[in-house]
Amino acid sequence: MKKIFLTAEWRKLAMANYIIDPTILQKYVPPHTELDFYNGNCYVSLIGFMFLNTKIKGFKIPFHINFEEVNLRFYVRYKEGNEWRRGAVFISEVVSKPMISLVANTLFHEHYTTLKTKHSWETKNNKLHISYQWKKKEWCKFALEAEFEAQPFLQGSEEQFITEHYWGYTTAGKQTTSEYGVEHPSWEIYKVNNHQIEVDFEDMYGADFAFLNQEKPNSVFLAEGSEVLIRDGRKI
């Protein structure tokens, strides 16, 4: 088992999930992995959340302990022996901490960008109001209103499919992929009543994702999150 690289809490994960034509994603699929489907559909997710109490190799790095992340990801699987490992591939990850971007891009071949970010968590009239913002040219925003009480997801549900991918995969060469493990318990889910997404997907993520500017998410939900750990990676 690989050593622990990072520990943190991931909290209040706002997730907007879009059905996407799998041919769009084929060129982003890392070697030796394949697209993962739910009920015959391929998904890409816009996710905003908080990193809290972050430690790298057991140590807190000053000014890099609590911060926002917003990412766009899709889902793959990799067969290790007789086991299918289900994981996520990131098109882009945004944080405000340059050290996080440097370490993730160097060691894990990820696609982090350092931008200004901010968030808001409020409770009004017994509802949760969660907002994540990040600035490229203009401020982008993903906000939602959710019920106050979280519930376990249903087994076999879309929420389970989206949240329970416990591996990260990224292309590390023409025939090489970087794999790392992510460990956390199952998350409880808050029902979302309404949401607001203000993102120029083409400007932020490229022409392949411009269609999302006119697309409505297939689902939007809020996951409570938990403590997580990320293990050192390996090449496959």
C-alpha positions, -999 to +999 in steps of 0.1 A: +000+000+000+013+034-010+022+059+018-001+088+026+008+120+006-020+144+017-047+145+043-075+171+045-112+176+048-133+181+017-165+199+027-197+211+011-191+198-024-214+215-049-217+192-079-234+199-113-234+169-135-238+170-173-244+142-198-217+145-225-211+128-259-183+103-251-165+111-284-157+146-270-138+130-241-119+103-259-088+124-265-086+132-227-088+095-216-055+085-201-037+054-215-049+020-202-082+035-188-116+037-204-147+059-200-170+049-172-208+051-178-239+053-157-271+039-172-254+042-206-245+079-201-211+096-199-208+125-174-187+156-169-190+174-135-184+209-124-175+208-087-167+234-061-157+227-025-134+235+004-101+220+014-098+223+052-070+213+076-047+203+047-015+185+055+012+173+031+032+144+044+018+152+078+028+188+079+007+220+075+021+245+050+015+280+062-012+298+041-020+265+023-043+249+050-078+261+041-088+270+005-114+266-023-111+243-053-132+243-084-127+215-110-142+200-141-138+163-142-151+131-159-151+094-151-130+064-161-122+030-150-090+009-150-087-029-147-061-040-121-061-078-123-097-088-117-106-055-101-122-025-118-109+007-103-132+036-109-116+070-110-118+106-121-098+126-147-096+163-143-098+187-173-090+216-150-085+223-113-085+258-099-071+268-065-057+301-051-026+285-036+005+283-059+022+256-039-007+233-043-007+238-080+031+233-083+031+201-062+000+185-079+011+194-114+047+182-108+041+150-088+007+139-101+007+154-136-025+172-128-039+204-145-041+229-117-043+266-123-038+293-097-066+320-097-083+342-071-111+323-054-137+329-027-167+312-011-197+318+010-215+294+033-247+307+049-278+293+066-310+313+059-346+302+067-333+267+075-317+264+040-280+261+031-267+288+007-234+277-007-213+297-033-179+292-049-163+319-071-131+320-091-117+348-113-102+344-148-111+375-168-143+380-148-156+363-117-172+329-124-198+315-099-214+283-089-240+288-062-269+268-048-296+266-022-300+232-005-321+216+023-306+218+058-305+181+065-283+157+046-294+121+038-275+090+027-276+085-011-295+055-026-274+025-036-270+024-074-280+061-077-264+088-099-252+104-067-233+073-058-218+070-092-206+106-091-192+106-056-177+071-054-147+072-077-118+065-055-089+068-079-073+097-098-059+092-133-040+115-155-019+112-187+018+111-179+031+101-214+020+086-247+016+051-231+018+061-194-008+071-168-003+084-133-026+067-108-032+077-072-057+065-045-083+087-027-099+073+004-130+086+022-162+072+036-195+075+017-209+110+018-243+122+027-262+143+002-283+175+005-312+180-018-307+211-040-337+234-045-321+258-070-287+267-084-269+294-104-239+287-127-222+317-143-192+303-163-180+308-198-171+271-203-154+277-236-131+304-222-125+284-190-121+249-204-118+251-242-139+247-273-147+211-265-168+222-236-184+253-252-217+234-255-221+235-217-229+272-219-263+262-233-267+228-215-286+223-183-271+199-157-287+165-155-284+168-118-271+192-091-265+181-055-245+191-025-224+165-007-213+171+029-179+156+024-155+142+050-119+137+060-100+123+030-065+110+023-046+108-009-018+082-013+014+085-033+010+078-070+024+053-093+028+049-131+008+024-151 
